[in-house]
Amino acid sequence: MAKYKPWLTACCVLLIVICAVALVSLCIATLLGAGCSGGRFRHAAVSADSQLCSEIGK
């Protein structure tokens, strides 16, 4: 059992590093993809095609 301990430690460290890199990549991709895209607006827009909507939008 003792002769496998360095391999076990190295595998655990490698697994932790891979998970950390994946988590950081996911966070960066989420933040970069959070911008306005696909015709969506970050804040709600009010239509100005009628007088009531024009008043609400002011």
Rosetta blueprint (number, residue, H / E / L):
1 M L
2 A H
3 K H
4 Y H
5 K H
6 P H
7 W H
8 L H
9 T H
10 A H
11 C H
12 C H
13 V H
14 L H
15 L H
16 I H
17 V H
18 I H
19 C H
20 A H
21 V H
22 A H
23 L H
24 V H
25 S H
26 L H
27 C H
28 I H
29 A H
30 T H
31 L H
32 L H
33 G L
34 A L
35 G L
36 C L
37 S L
38 G L
39 G L
40 R L
41 F L
42 R L
43 H L
44 A L
45 A L
46 V L
47 S L
48 A L
49 D L
50 S L
51 Q H
52 L H
53 C H
54 S H
55 E H
56 I H
57 G H
58 K L
